[in-house]
Amino acid sequence: MNERSYFVYILASRSRNLYTGITNHLERRVYEHKTGRIPGFTTRYRIHRLVYFETFGDVNAAIAREKQVKSWRREKRVALIEKGNPTWHDLAAEWYSPPVKYKPLGQALEEKQIPRFARDDKQKQAR
């Protein structure tokens, strides 16, 4: 039996641009957004504050939910966020010790800023 978790999440920039995504490792994925490790929309518009997420045990349910949320008008996504997080607080702000500050693509982080899961990934890639 598969006991994996899947997450549909919404990130926001300071100016409240939104990005909706799906992942099976929320902490790692948010870290990638926060550090600008993946080039694209979220890096270009500095969208790295986790403002909403849902957890699923079934990948198909998570994919369906992501598609549903992405199809909504902005007003409906904002209402979803504000129902559980009215101040748009970064829900991942305390996940990393020391706190990860946004770094644009290409800027290196100090080793102490890299969480264990990210260091392990880097070591696997080096092999």
C-alpha positions in Angstrom: 0.0 0.0 0.0 1.3 3.4 -1.0 1.4 5.9 1.9 2.9 8.8 0.1 1.6 12.4 0.5 1.0 14.8 -2.3 0.5 18.5 -1.9 -1.3 21.2 -3.9 0.2 24.5 -2.9 -0.1 28.2 -3.7 2.9 30.6 -3.5 2.7 34.4 -3.6 5.1 37.2 -4.2 5.1 40.4 -2.1 2.9 42.0 -4.7 0.6 39.0 -4.5 1.3 37.4 -7.9 0.2 33.7 -7.5 1.6 30.4 -8.5 -0.2 27.0 -8.0 1.7 23.8 -8.0 1.8 20.2 -7.0 4.6 18.1 -5.3 5.3 15.0 -3.3 7.8 16.8 -1.0 6.5 20.2 0.0 9.5 21.2 2.1 12.0 20.5 -0.7 9.8 22.2 -3.4 9.3 25.4 -1.3 13.0 25.5 -0.7 13.6 25.3 -4.4 11.3 28.2 -5.0 12.8 30.2 -2.1 16.3 29.8 -3.4 15.5 30.4 -7.1 16.9 27.0 -8.0 14.4 26.4 -10.8 14.3 29.0 -13.5 10.9 30.1 -14.7 7.9 32.1 -13.6 8.4 31.9 -9.8 12.0 32.9 -10.1 11.4 35.7 -12.5 8.6 37.2 -10.4 10.1 36.3 -7.0 7.1 34.2 -6.0 8.4 32.2 -3.0 6.1 32.7 0.0 3.9 29.6 0.8 0.4 31.0 1.5 -1.7 27.9 1.1 -1.5 24.1 0.8 -3.6 21.0 0.9 -2.5 17.4 1.5 -3.7 14.3 -0.4 -3.0 10.6 -0.1 -3.8 9.9 -3.7 -1.8 11.5 -6.6 -4.8 11.5 -9.0 -6.9 13.5 -6.4 -4.0 16.0 -6.0 -3.7 16.4 -9.8 -7.4 16.9 -10.2 -7.4 19.5 -7.4 -4.4 21.4 -8.8 -6.2 21.6 -12.2 -9.4 22.8 -10.5 -7.6 25.5 -8.5 -5.6 26.6 -11.6 -8.8 27.0 -13.6 -10.4 29.4 -11.1 -10.5 33.1 -11.4 -8.0 35.0 -9.3 -10.7 36.2 -6.9 -11.6 32.6 -6.0 -8.0 31.6 -5.3 -7.6 34.7 -3.1 -10.7 33.8 -1.2 -9.3 30.2 -0.7 -6.0 31.7 0.7 -7.7 34.3 2.9 -10.1 31.7 4.4 -7.2 30.0 6.2 -4.4 32.6 6.0 -6.0 36.1 6.0 -2.7 37.9 6.5 -0.9 35.9 3.7 1.8 34.9 6.2 4.5 32.7 4.7 3.6 29.3 6.1 7.1 28.0 5.5 8.9 30.9 7.2 10.1 28.9 10.1 10.8 25.6 8.3 14.5 26.2 7.6 17.2 27.0 10.2 18.8 29.4 9.6 16.0 31.0 7.6 16.4 30.8 3.8 16.5 34.2 2.2 15.5 34.4 -1.5 18.5 34.2 -3.8 18.1 34.9 -7.5 19.1 32.2 -9.8 22.9 31.7 -10.0 23.7 33.1 -6.5 25.2 30.5 -4.2 23.9 29.8 -0.7 26.2 29.3 2.2 26.5 25.6 3.2 24.8 26.2 6.6 21.7 27.6 4.8 21.1 24.4 2.9 18.8 22.0 4.6 19.8 18.4 5.0 17.5 17.1 2.2 19.1 19.5 -0.2 22.6 18.6 0.8 21.7 14.9 0.3 20.4 15.6 -3.2 23.5 17.5 -4.1 25.7 14.5 -2.9 23.6 12.1 -4.9 24.1 14.2 -8.1 27.8 14.3 -7.5 28.1 10.5 -7.6 
